[in-house]
Amino acid sequence: MAAVGTDSPGRANFYMSWILISGLSGAGKSVAAHALEDMGYYCTDNIPLSLLPRYLQTLRAEEPERVNYVAVVFDARSTAGGLEKISGVLDHLRAEGADPRIIYLEAEDEVLINRFKETRRKHPLSTEKRALSEAISKERVLLSPVRRLATVVLDTSATHIYQLRDMIREHVAPTSRQQFSVLLQSFGYKRGIPQDADVVFDARCLPNPYWKEELRSLTGKDEAVRQFLDAQPVAEKMLTSLRTFLEEWLPAFEENNRAYLSIAVGCTGGRHRSVYLVEMLARQLNATRGGVMVRHREL
């Protein structure tokens, strides 16, 4: 990690990586915390945001060996005061030499409801008079200021715990303040557009391998599907257009102090055309800039 100086008198020149994990209950905050713990972060759950500056002082005084890599989980109960309060806490941490980044986790309502039913857990905002669906809606509202300030927003609706752990590592492991991460993900419109997508491209206008019986059970990662789409002039034209767009505009996003960009490519089922385009784009972009991550939601 690159070291950075601080303006506080008496402070040593070092870089403190502080990850703040928040998001909807049931979206995977505990899984994210465990992944960070495995990476060497000192993780603490449910510290009120207002206590974070004092927590930093305590760690400095009593456990200085832990202070450089800290992960803190907080939920809707810590967000009273809204954006102003959260921004103030983040500014205080930055003034003390920390580099706070917020990883925000969310999922579709139906998925969250099913997860609570399966685990038989009680939602922290549910009461005798407030149903689970109402508690989830209320939590979304309470956490909306956090989502707006988030460094990364991850939709875990179609993600199992091992995929989420990999996603956390992908976003945190580079550990560089200037790191610009690009995620290329395929998806199927049947299940909706990924909520964490910054840019979306629609590949449904391309010839569909699904209607070729011998290709139906395959995916865009299979050679037969690649050969079929390689032979389609319109597929080649779209691939060239997307690559040209990304090569031209990714540097602009990076220069605008973006830490992360999620680019989604969709087709009807999310198994053939979108997968093909994402695989081809990732291969071409990694050859020129590197660091491009790939995710296929429906696979």
C-alpha positions in Angstrom: 0.0 0.0 0.0 1.2 3.5 -0.8 1.9 5.6 2.3 0.3 9.0 2.5 1.1 11.8 5.0 -1.4 13.4 7.2 -1.7 17.1 8.3 -2.4 16.3 12.0 0.6 17.3 14.2 2.5 14.4 15.6 1.0 11.9 13.2 3.2 9.4 11.5 3.1 9.2 7.8 1.1 6.0 7.0 -2.0 5.0 5.1 -4.9 3.5 7.1 -7.3 1.4 5.0 -10.7 1.6 6.7 -13.6 -0.3 5.1 -17.1 0.5 6.3 -19.6 -2.2 5.5 -23.3 -1.3 5.4 -26.5 -2.3 3.5 -29.7 -4.1 3.9 -30.2 -6.8 6.5 -29.9 -10.1 4.8 -27.8 -8.8 1.9 -24.5 -10.4 3.2 -22.8 -7.9 5.6 -21.6 -10.7 7.9 -20.1 -12.7 4.9 -18.3 -9.5 3.7 -16.9 -9.0 7.2 -15.6 -12.5 7.4 -14.0 -12.1 4.0 -12.2 -9.0 5.2 -11.2 -10.7 8.4 -9.6 -13.5 6.3 -7.6 -10.7 4.5 -6.2 -9.4 7.7 -8.6 -6.7 8.6 -9.6 -6.1 12.2 -13.4 -6.3 12.0 -16.0 -4.9 14.4 -19.8 -5.2 14.2 -22.4 -2.5 14.9 -20.4 0.4 16.1 -22.5 3.6 16.0 -21.1 6.0 13.4 -20.8 8.8 15.9 -18.3 6.7 17.9 -15.9 5.9 15.0 -13.6 8.9 15.7 -13.3 7.8 19.3 -12.8 4.2 18.2 -9.9 5.3 16.0 -8.3 7.1 19.0 -8.7 4.1 21.2 -7.1 1.8 18.6 -4.2 4.2 18.2 -3.6 4.3 21.9 -4.2 0.7 22.9 -3.9 -1.5 19.8 -1.7 0.5 17.3 -0.9 -2.7 15.4 -4.5 -3.0 14.3 -5.3 0.5 13.3 -4.0 0.4 9.7 -6.5 -2.2 8.4 -10.0 -1.9 10.0 -13.4 -3.0 8.8 -16.6 -1.8 10.6 -20.1 -3.0 10.0 -23.0 -0.7 10.6 -26.7 -0.8 9.9 -29.7 1.5 9.6 -29.8 2.1 13.4 -26.5 4.1 13.0 -27.8 6.5 10.3 -29.8 9.0 12.3 -28.8 12.5 11.1 -28.5 11.4 7.5 -26.0 12.5 5.0 -24.6 15.4 7.0 -23.7 13.1 9.9 -22.2 10.4 7.8 -20.2 12.9 5.7 -18.9 14.5 8.9 -17.7 11.2 10.3 -15.9 10.3 7.0 -14.3 13.8 6.9 -13.0 13.3 10.5 -11.5 9.9 9.6 -9.8 11.4 6.6 -8.4 14.2 8.7 -6.9 11.6 11.0 -5.1 9.8 8.1 -7.7 7.1 7.4 -9.0 6.3 3.9 -12.7 5.3 4.6 -14.4 3.4 1.8 -18.0 2.3 2.1 -19.1 -1.1 0.6 -22.9 -1.1 0.4 -24.7 -4.4 0.0 -28.3 -4.8 -1.2 -30.7 -7.3 -2.8 -34.2 -7.5 -4.2 -37.1 -7.5 -1.7 -38.2 -11.0 -2.7 -34.7 -12.4 -2.2 -34.4 -10.8 1.3 -37.8 -12.1 2.4 -36.8 -15.6 1.3 -33.5 -15.4 3.1 -35.2 -14.3 6.4 -37.7 -17.1 6.0 -35.0 -19.7 5.4 -32.8 -18.6 8.3 -35.8 -17.8 10.6 -34.1 -14.7 11.7 -36.0 -11.5 12.7 -35.4 -8.4 10.8 -33.9 -5.7 13.1 -36.6 -3.2 12.1 -39.6 -5.6 12.2 -42.1 -5.4 15.1 -45.5 -6.9 16.0 -47.1 -4.1 14.0 -44.5 -3.9 11.1 -44.4 -6.8 8.6 -41.1 -8.0 7.1 -41.8 -6.3 3.8 -42.5 -3.0 5.5 -39.3 -3.3 7.6 -37.2 -3.9 4.4 -38.8 -0.8 2.8 -38.1 1.3 5.9 -34.5 0.1 6.0 -34.0 1.1 2.3 -35.2 4.7 3.2 -33.0 4.9 6.3 -29.9 3.7 4.5 -30.4 5.8 1.3 -27.9 8.4 2.5 -25.3 5.7 3.0 -25.9 4.3 -0.5 -25.4 7.7 -2.1 -22.0 8.0 -0.4 -20.9 4.4 -1.1 -17.7 3.7 -2.9 -19.1 0.4 -4.2 -22.7 -0.9 -4.4 -23.1 -4.7 -4.7 -26.3 -6.4 -5.5 -26.2 -9.9 -3.9 -29.6 -11.1 -5.2 -28.1 -13.8 -7.4 -24.9 -14.2 -5.4 -24.0 -17.1 -3.1 -21.6 -16.6 -0.2 -18.5 -17.8 -2.0 -19.1 -15.4 -4.9 -19.7 -12.6 -2.5 -16.4 -13.3 -0.7 -14.6 -13.3 -4.1 -16.3 -10.0 -5.0 -15.1 -8.4 -1.7 -11.6 -9.6 -2.3 -11.6 -8.2 -5.8 -12.6 -4.8 -4.6 -10.4 -4.6 -1.6 -7.3 -6.7 -2.4 -5.7 -4.2 -4.9 -5.4 -1.8 -1.9 -4.3 1.2 -3.9 -5.9 4.6 -3.4 -5.6 5.3 -7.1 -6.8 1.8 -8.2 -9.6 2.0 -10.8 -11.5 -1.2 -11.0 -13.8 -2.2 -13.9 -16.4 -5.0 -13.6 -17.8 -6.5 -16.8 -20.9 -8.5 -16.0 -23.4 -10.4 -18.2 -27.1 -10.7 -17.2 -30.5 -11.8 -18.5 -33.3 -9.3 -18.9 -35.7 -12.0 -17.7 -34.4 -11.4 -14.2 -34.0 -7.6 -14.5 -31.0 -5.2 -14.9 -28.4 -5.5 -12.1 -29.0 -2.8 -9.6 -25.3 -2.1 -9.2 -24.7 -1.4 -12.9 -23.4 2.0 -13.9 -23.5 1.4 -17.6 -25.9 -1.0 -19.4 -25.7 -2.4 -23.0 -28.4 -4.4 -24.6 -27.4 -7.3 -26.9 -30.8 -8.7 -27.6 -30.6 -7.4 -31.2 -28.0 -10.0 -32.0 -28.8 -13.4 -33.5 -29.7 -15.7 -30.7 -27.8 -19.0 -30.4 -30.6 -20.3 -28.2 -32.7 -21.0 -31.3 -30.0 -23.4 -32.7 -30.8 -26.6 -30.9 -27.2 -27.8 -30.8 -26.2 -24.5 -29.0 -29.1 -24.2 -26.7 -27.6 -26.0 -23.7 -24.2 -24.2 -24.1 -23.1 -20.7 -23.0 -21.2 -17.9 -24.5 -18.0 -19.3 -23.0 -18.2 -22.4 -25.2 -16.3 -22.6 -28.5 -19.3 -23.5 -30.6 -21.3 -20.5 -29.5 -18.2 -18.2 -30.0 -17.8 -19.5 -33.6 -21.5 -18.9 -34.3 -21.4 -15.3 -33.1 -18.0 -14.6 -34.6 -19.6 -15.5 -38.0 -22.3 -12.8 -37.5 -21.3 -9.4 -39.0 -23.7 -7.6 -36.6 -22.0 -9.2 -33.6 -18.6 -8.2 -34.8 -19.9 -4.7 -35.3 -21.4 -4.4 -31.8 -18.2 -5.8 -30.2 -16.1 -3.3 -32.1 -18.4 -0.4 -31.1 -18.4 -1.4 -27.4 -14.7 -1.8 -27.3 -14.2 1.6 -29.0 -16.6 3.2 -26.5 -14.9 1.7 -23.5 -11.4 2.4 -24.7 -12.3 6.1 -25.2 -14.4 6.7 -22.1 -12.8 4.5 -19.3 -9.9 7.0 -18.9 -12.4 9.8 -18.5 -14.2 7.9 -15.7 -10.8 7.2 -14.1 -9.7 10.8 -14.3 -12.9 11.9 -12.6 -11.7 10.2 -9.4 -14.0 7.1 -9.9 -12.7 4.1 -8.0 -15.0 1.6 -9.6 -17.2 1.2 -12.7 -19.7 -1.6 -13.3 -20.6 -2.3 -16.9 -23.4 -4.7 -17.6 -24.2 -6.4 -20.9 -27.6 -8.1 -21.2 -29.5 -10.5 -23.4 -32.8 -12.3 -23.0 -31.5 -15.2 -20.8 -28.0 -14.0 -20.0 -26.3 -17.2 -21.1 -25.2 -16.7 -24.7 -24.9 -13.3 -26.4 -24.1 -11.3 -23.3 -21.6 -13.8 -22.0 -19.9 -13.9 -25.3 -19.6 -10.1 -25.5 -18.3 -9.8 -21.9 -15.7 -12.5 -22.4 -14.5 -11.0 -25.6 -14.4 -7.4 -24.2 -12.6 -8.5 -21.0 -10.0 -10.3 -23.1 -9.4 -7.3 -25.3 -9.4 -4.7 -22.5 -7.1 -6.8 -20.2 -4.6 -6.9 -23.1 -4.4 -3.1 -23.1 -5.1 -2.0 -19.5 -5.5 -5.0 -17.2 -7.4 -5.3 -14.0 -10.8 -6.0 -15.6 -13.0 -8.3 -13.5 -15.7 -10.6 -15.1 -18.9 -11.8 -13.6 -21.7 -13.8 -15.3 -24.8 -13.4 -13.2 -26.9 -16.2 -14.8 -24.1 -18.8 -14.9 
